Amino acid sequence: MIKLSKCYLEEDELHAVQQVFAAAYLGMGKQVFEFESELKTFLDTSKEVICVNSGTAALHLALACLDIGPGDEVLVPTLTFAASFQAVSATGAKPVACDIKAETLSLDLDSAKKYLTPRTRAIMPVHYASHADSLPALYEFSRLHDLRVVEDAAHAFGTQYNGKLIGAEGDIICFSFDGIKNITCGEGGAVVTDDAILIERLRDARLLAVEKDYLKRKEGKRSWDFDIQHQGYRYHMSDIMAAIGRTQLRKIRQFKEKRQALVRHYLQALSSLPSLILLSLDYDHIMPHIFVVRVLNNKRDGLKEYLSQHHIETGIHYKPNHLLTRYKTDYALPQAEKVYQEILTLPLHAGLQEEEQTQVISLMKEYLSHA
Ligand SMILES: *Cc1c(COP(=O)(O)O)cnc(C)c1O
């Protein structure tokens, strides 16, 4: 079976976990603080990094600490993982589904403009397939309408945009380190921002909003006498997760090169196939998390089935959220609905062998040339 996605773990991750076992402290401690500091160095930013236990928690916590809640609305592209929508609705706010552009499958700002209301508090662009789309226009729009920007950068850890890594600039950037993302902690996530008030809220809110508890933990102590002013969550990262993440971060260059080489091979081999459209992404600068193509002429499902019969796993990223019962809209989002019938995600992960990829490509050529 050729897997669609997969974590890439070696002996050194296991060794890092063994060291945490030996230290016999599994909660949020030294490893997490070291990881936060190494992430800050890696991103080359003056912003602070706040580690949490998932990308979904990062998004939810960011919105909650902005005091976004019932009565508020957040603009979000419909073509995203359910996590983006669930994070918004978890606060009590309404995720307002917007359409996407067929060329990049990212948020269409013109669509977002249509759904702006006096209740809109934030916009959540999703860096689909690791490509950040038209950020200057998006930030200009948010300034004009006094919106906060919460970037769902779950796909985009390691991606360069305008010469800087995603996370180095912007308002609030959320990453995921789940098992199949560009680097993993097993599960995990992070919020990155330079908003001083928000930073304090986030640091506390992930630990049940026990004030300054994270500072005590830095000294290896616990808080017994404390105050709580806000709603908090049990969203902190553990030392086991951070130890895995630190090891992965040291290998990111290798992971990025591997993923980019696989994508270059796909692009070159698939560029002139009938019924196939490649996305217009900034392939030279992204750290690709998924590789998505559009299959035209109603051939997507047949191709998916054909590859599956040959033991190749593919995916569909994603079913548009506005088609789900909880997030159903009374308006259509035509681009997303159209591309939903066409998109196919091909195998891409740091452990994918060249022969395996060659097999995927030749089967695709076979199917699309003859069907
Ligand atoms: C993975 C992902 C998330 C959530 O991250 P988890 O760490 O799995 O909770 C959010 N948004 C998108 C687009 C993702 O792919």
The ligand as an SDF file (V2000), in Angstrom:
LIG
                    3D

 15 15  0  0  0  0  0  0  0  0999 V2000
   -4.3850   19.6960   10.5980 C   0  0  0  0  0  0  0  0  0  0  0  0
   -5.1990   20.9170   10.4150 C   0  0  0  0  0  0  0  0  0  0  0  0
   -5.7460   21.6460   11.4870 C   0  0  0  0  0  0  0  0  0  0  0  0
   -5.7840   21.1670   12.8850 C   0  0  0  0  0  0  0  0  0  0  0  0
   -4.6520   20.6700   13.4010 O   0  0  0  0  0  0  0  0  0  0  0  0
   -4.6780   19.4730   14.4670 P   0  0  0  0  0  0  0  0  0  0  0  0
   -3.3090   19.5750   15.0300 O   0  0  0  0  0  0  0  0  0  0  0  0
   -4.9060   18.2120   13.6930 O   0  0  0  0  0  0  0  0  0  0  0  0
   -5.7340   19.7510   15.4720 O   0  0  0  0  0  0  0  0  0  0  0  0
   -6.3970   22.8320   11.2090 C   0  0  0  0  0  0  0  0  0  0  0  0
   -6.5350   23.2860    9.9610 N   0  0  0  0  0  0  0  0  0  0  0  0
   -6.0690   22.6150    8.8990 C   0  0  0  0  0  0  0  0  0  0  0  0
   -6.2530   23.1850    7.5300 C   0  0  0  0  0  0  0  0  0  0  0  0
   -5.4010   21.4030    9.0830 C   0  0  0  0  0  0  0  0  0  0  0  0
   -4.9560   20.7110    8.0260 O   0  0  0  0  0  0  0  0  0  0  0  0
  1  2  1  0
  2  3  1  0
  2 14  2  0
  3  4  1  0
  3 10  2  0
  4  5  1  0
  5  6  1  0
  6  7  2  0
  6  8  1  0
  6  9  1  0
 10 11  1  0
 11 12  2  0
 12 13  1  0
 12 14  1  0
 14 15  1  0
M  END
$$$$
